[in-house]
Amino acid sequence: MSAPPPTVLQVLPALGAGGVERGTLEIARALVEAGGRALVASAGGPLVAALEAAGARHIALPLDRKNPAALLAGAASLSRLIKEEGVRIVHARSRFPAWSALMAARATGTHFVTTYHGTYNEDFPGKRLYNSVMSRGERVIAISEHIAALVRERHGIGPDRLRVIPRGVDPARFDPAAVDPARVEALRRAWGLPANRPVVLLPGRLTRWKGQVVLLRAVSLMPEPRPLVVLAGDAQGREAYRAELQTLAAGIEVRFPGPVEDMPAALLLADLVIHASTDAEAFGRTVIEAQAMGRPVIASDLGGPRETVEDGVTGWRVPPGDPRALAGALARALSLPKEARAAMARASRAAVLARYTTRAMQEATLAVYRELT
């Protein structure tokens, strides 16, 4: 049997509801289940309760502040925490607090691991240096082959340090057979969806690069009767963008339900799930969530979905930012015979179970920790 993992301290700005934060919670839970100790330092947030319920410990530190004084104070606080708690590995998940974590790890002789979660733009001088902290781990975890290629190109990281660990979903939660039909019907009523209309769902916060504009323009090119569109995501204060979307939706039935708590039920409501991002996604977890639920997916042909969507088998890929191409794919997908749709659903879920589960992600990450101890 493998030895229990060591005490691991994960470091990030705050514990909100995003993918980085959920990944932090999932790894903390895996550490505890494997007999290790899981510490998380952040400024707090809505996931703290779930983290502590999983048996991990949260340490509140103002790691969401971005200034030189905060960087030095963060390094000092993390150094004390490492010594007091016997931390063996510091795992940094976000750039600014990663600099504090790197300083603390070096000061205490502690192993340092990073997860490279995004493409991290380089739009002004010095940005590559700033981003480079995420490449300075003894092990650098890339969340997709797309990100691994970027890390190799930008930072020259070789296979001795680079590990590709894709994001994962819980196949028990995202399982069509596990969703009570009453949950689906409750969402249908709440969103005012008629039972006899095809529903196209784009899950993702309301921000331009997520491609809501592309989808609405694509649907506007389709003949009547057009599918009903659900843009499920938080505007996060972008009310001008939401108003723009509502203007573009003239002649299209669109719902804006905001953030969705019961995503498995929402996915079952959809005839098609759309990923229309115009910038490359580091991974794109909503794609594999849809596939786990047996929903056909149309995805932009760039970034992480190139790895998770096998064109014509587990979904379709279209050129990013091309409403006409997306309109054609929508029409083809919605006309798919029932038998072909069922075959795609089986292939999609099988692909997720084979490669993209939470458990696979957890086990691969624990294996990285064990490499260092």
C-alpha positions in Angstrom: 0.0 0.0 0.0 1.1 3.6 -0.7 2.3 5.6 2.3 -0.1 8.4 3.4 0.5 11.7 1.6 2.4 14.4 3.5 0.9 17.6 4.9 0.2 19.8 1.9 -0.6 23.5 2.0 -2.5 24.8 -1.0 -2.3 28.6 -1.6 -4.7 30.7 -3.6 -6.3 34.2 -3.3 -9.8 33.2 -2.1 -12.2 30.3 -2.0 -14.9 31.5 -4.4 -16.9 29.2 -6.7 -14.6 29.0 -9.8 -12.7 26.0 -11.2 -9.5 26.7 -9.4 -11.3 26.9 -6.1 -13.2 23.7 -6.8 -10.0 21.9 -7.7 -8.5 23.0 -4.5 -11.4 21.5 -2.5 -11.2 18.3 -4.5 -7.5 17.8 -3.8 -8.0 18.7 -0.1 -10.7 16.1 0.1 -8.4 13.5 -1.5 -5.6 14.2 0.8 -7.8 13.7 3.9 -9.3 10.5 2.5 -5.8 9.2 1.8 -4.7 9.8 5.4 -2.8 13.1 4.8 -3.3 16.6 6.2 -4.8 19.2 4.0 -4.3 22.9 4.7 -5.6 25.8 2.5 -4.5 29.4 2.9 -6.7 32.0 1.3 -8.7 35.1 2.1 -11.8 32.9 2.6 -15.0 32.6 0.6 -18.1 30.5 0.1 -16.2 27.2 -0.2 -14.6 27.4 3.3 -17.5 25.5 4.9 -17.3 22.7 2.3 -13.5 22.5 2.8 -13.7 22.2 6.5 -16.6 19.7 6.2 -14.2 17.5 4.2 -11.7 17.5 7.1 -9.3 20.1 5.8 -8.2 23.2 7.7 -8.5 26.7 6.3 -6.2 29.4 7.4 -7.5 32.9 6.6 -4.7 35.2 5.2 -5.2 38.3 3.0 -3.7 36.6 -0.1 -6.1 38.4 -2.4 -4.2 41.7 -2.0 -1.8 42.7 -4.8 1.0 45.0 -3.7 4.6 44.6 -2.7 3.8 44.9 1.0 1.2 42.2 0.8 3.7 39.9 -1.1 6.2 40.2 1.7 3.7 39.9 4.4 2.2 36.8 2.7 5.6 35.2 2.5 6.3 35.8 6.2 2.8 34.4 7.2 3.2 31.4 5.0 6.7 30.7 6.4 5.4 30.7 9.9 2.5 28.4 9.0 4.8 26.0 7.2 7.1 25.7 10.3 4.2 25.5 12.8 2.3 22.8 10.9 5.1 20.7 9.5 4.1 21.3 5.9 6.1 19.3 3.4 4.7 20.6 0.2 3.3 24.0 -0.8 1.0 23.9 -3.8 0.4 27.3 -5.4 -2.6 27.8 -7.7 -2.6 31.5 -8.5 0.2 33.9 -9.6 0.4 36.7 -7.1 0.2 34.5 -3.9 2.4 32.0 -5.7 5.3 34.5 -5.4 4.7 34.7 -1.6 4.5 30.9 -1.5 7.7 30.5 -3.5 9.6 32.8 -1.1 8.2 30.9 1.9 9.0 27.5 0.4 12.6 28.6 -0.3 13.0 30.1 3.1 11.9 26.9 4.8 13.3 24.3 2.5 9.8 23.1 1.6 8.9 21.4 -1.7 7.1 23.7 -4.1 4.4 22.6 -6.6 2.4 24.8 -9.0 -0.7 24.3 -11.2 -0.7 26.3 -14.4 -4.4 26.9 -14.7 -4.6 29.4 -17.5 -3.0 30.9 -20.6 -2.0 34.0 -18.7 -1.7 36.8 -21.3 1.5 38.7 -21.8 0.0 42.0 -22.9 2.5 44.3 -21.3 6.3 44.3 -20.5 7.3 42.2 -17.6 4.2 40.0 -17.7 6.1 36.9 -18.7 8.3 37.3 -15.7 5.2 37.7 -13.5 3.6 34.6 -15.0 6.8 32.6 -14.7 6.2 31.9 -11.0 3.8 29.2 -12.1 6.6 27.5 -14.0 9.0 27.5 -11.0 7.6 24.5 -9.1 9.6 21.3 -8.6 6.6 19.9 -10.4 4.4 22.0 -12.7 1.0 20.6 -13.3 -0.7 21.6 -16.6 -4.5 21.1 -16.7 -4.5 20.2 -20.4 -2.1 19.3 -23.2 -2.9 22.8 -24.6 -1.5 24.4 -21.4 1.5 21.9 -21.3 2.5 23.0 -24.9 2.3 26.7 -23.8 4.4 26.0 -20.7 7.0 24.2 -22.7 7.2 27.0 -25.3 7.2 30.0 -22.9 9.3 28.6 -20.1 11.2 25.7 -21.4 9.9 23.2 -18.9 10.9 19.6 -19.7 9.3 16.3 -18.9 11.3 15.9 -15.7 9.1 18.6 -14.0 6.0 18.9 -16.2 2.9 16.8 -15.5 -0.4 16.9 -17.4 -3.4 16.3 -15.2 -6.7 17.2 -16.8 -9.6 18.6 -14.9 -12.3 16.1 -13.9 -16.0 15.7 -13.1 -17.7 13.6 -10.5 -19.4 10.9 -12.6 -21.8 10.0 -9.8 -23.1 13.6 -9.6 -23.0 14.1 -13.4 -25.0 11.0 -14.2 -28.3 11.1 -16.2 -29.6 8.1 -14.2 -29.0 9.9 -10.9 -31.0 13.0 -11.6 -34.6 12.9 -10.3 -36.9 14.0 -13.2 -38.6 16.3 -10.6 -35.4 18.4 -10.5 -35.4 18.8 -14.3 -39.1 19.7 -14.3 -38.6 22.3 -11.5 -35.9 24.0 -13.6 -38.1 23.9 -16.7 -40.9 25.7 -14.8 -38.5 28.2 -13.2 -37.1 29.1 -16.6 -40.4 29.1 -18.4 -39.3 26.5 -21.0 -42.0 25.0 -23.2 -41.8 21.2 -23.5 -41.9 21.0 -27.3 -39.0 23.4 -28.2 -35.4 22.4 -28.7 -33.2 24.1 -26.0 -29.6 25.2 -26.7 -27.6 25.9 -23.5 -24.4 27.9 -23.2 -23.2 27.6 -19.6 -20.6 30.2 -18.6 -20.3 33.6 -17.0 -21.6 36.5 -19.1 -18.4 37.9 -20.6 -17.6 38.6 -24.2 -15.0 36.0 -24.8 -17.3 33.2 -23.7 -19.1 33.7 -27.1 -22.7 34.5 -26.2 -22.7 37.0 -29.0 -21.5 34.4 -31.5 -24.3 32.0 -30.4 -27.0 34.6 -30.7 -25.8 35.6 -34.2 -25.7 32.0 -35.2 -29.2 31.3 -34.1 -30.5 34.5 -35.8 -29.2 32.9 -39.1 -31.3 29.8 -38.7 -34.8 29.5 -40.2 -37.9 29.4 -38.1 -38.7 27.7 -35.8 -35.5 28.6 -34.0 -34.3 26.8 -30.9 -34.8 28.5 -27.5 -31.4 29.7 -26.1 -30.4 29.6 -22.4 -27.4 31.7 -21.4 -26.7 30.4 -17.9 -24.2 32.4 -16.0 -23.4 35.3 -13.7 -23.1 38.7 -15.3 -20.7 39.6 -12.5 -21.6 43.3 -12.9 -21.4 43.4 -16.7 -24.9 44.8 -17.1 -23.9 46.7 -20.3 -22.9 43.4 -21.9 -26.1 41.7 -20.7 -28.1 44.6 -22.2 -26.2 44.1 -25.5 -27.1 40.4 -25.5 -30.8 41.2 -24.9 -30.7 43.6 -27.9 -29.1 40.9 -30.1 -31.7 38.4 -29.0 -34.5 40.3 -30.8 -36.5 37.6 -32.7 -35.0 34.8 -30.5 -36.4 33.3 -27.3 -33.6 33.6 -24.8 -33.5 33.0 -21.0 -30.9 34.5 -18.7 -31.3 32.4 -15.5 -28.1 33.7 -13.9 -25.8 31.3 -12.0 -27.1 27.7 -11.9 -26.8 25.6 -8.8 -28.2 22.3 -10.2 -26.0 22.0 -13.3 -26.8 18.3 -13.9 -30.5 19.0 -14.2 -29.8 22.1 -16.4 -27.8 19.9 -18.8 -30.5 17.4 -19.0 -32.9 20.2 -20.1 -30.7 21.0 -23.0 -30.9 19.3 -26.5 -27.5 20.8 -27.2 -24.7 22.3 -25.1 -22.6 25.0 -26.6 -19.0 26.1 -25.9 -18.5 29.2 -28.1 -15.4 30.8 -26.5 -13.4 33.0 -28.8 -10.2 32.8 -26.8 -8.6 29.4 -26.0 -9.9 27.8 -22.9 -7.2 26.2 -20.7 -9.5 23.2 -20.3 -13.3 23.9 -20.4 -14.9 21.8 -17.6 -18.4 22.5 -18.8 -17.7 20.5 -21.9 -16.9 17.3 -20.0 -19.8 17.9 -17.6 -22.2 18.0 -20.6 -20.6 14.9 -22.1 -20.9 13.0 -18.7 -24.6 13.8 -18.9 -24.8 12.4 -22.4 -25.5 15.8 -24.0 -24.2 16.6 -27.5 -21.7 19.4 -27.5 -20.7 21.9 -30.1 -17.3 23.5 -29.1 -15.0 26.1 -30.5 -12.0 24.4 -32.2 -9.3 25.8 -30.0 -7.7 25.2 -26.6 -8.8 22.4 -24.2 -11.9 21.2 -26.1 -9.7 20.0 -29.0 -8.7 17.3 -26.5 -12.1 16.5 -25.0 -14.4 16.7 -28.1 -13.8 14.1 -30.8 -15.4 15.6 -33.9 -18.4 13.6 -35.0 -18.0 11.1 -32.2 -18.5 12.9 -28.8 -19.6 16.2 -30.3 -18.6 18.7 -33.0 -15.9 21.4 -33.3 -16.4 24.6 -35.2 -14.1 27.6 -36.0 -14.2 30.1 -33.1 -16.1 33.3 -33.6 -17.8 32.1 -36.8 -21.6 32.4 -36.4 -22.3 30.9 -39.9 -20.3 27.8 -39.1 -22.0 27.5 -35.7 -25.4 27.9 -37.3 -24.7 25.0 -39.7 -23.5 22.8 -36.8 -26.6 23.7 -34.8 -28.9 22.7 -37.7 -27.0 19.4 -38.3 -27.0 18.5 -34.6 -30.6 19.3 -34.0 -31.6 17.1 -37.0 -29.6 14.1 -35.7 -31.6 10.9 -35.6 -32.5 9.5 -32.2 -30.3 6.5 -32.7 -27.3 8.6 -33.6 -27.9 10.9 -30.7 -28.0 7.9 -28.3 -24.7 6.6 -29.7 -23.0 9.9 -29.2 -24.3 10.1 -25.7 -22.8 6.7 -24.9 -19.5 7.6 -26.5 -19.4 11.0 -24.7 -19.9 9.5 -21.2 -17.5 6.7 -21.9 -14.8 9.2 -22.9 -15.3 11.1 -19.6 -15.2 7.9 -17.5 -12.0 6.8 -19.2 -10.1 10.1 -18.8 -11.8 13.0 -17.1 -13.1 12.0 -13.6 -12.4 13.8 -10.4 -10.9 10.6 -9.0 -8.4 10.4 -11.8 -7.4 14.0 -11.2 -7.1 13.4 -7.5 -5.0 10.2 -7.8 -2.6 11.8 -10.3 -2.1 14.8 -8.1 -1.4 12.7 -5.0 1.1 10.8 -7.1 2.9 14.0 -7.9 3.1 14.8 -4.2 4.5 11.4 -3.5 7.2 11.9 -6.1 8.6 14.6 -3.9 8.5 12.9 -0.5 
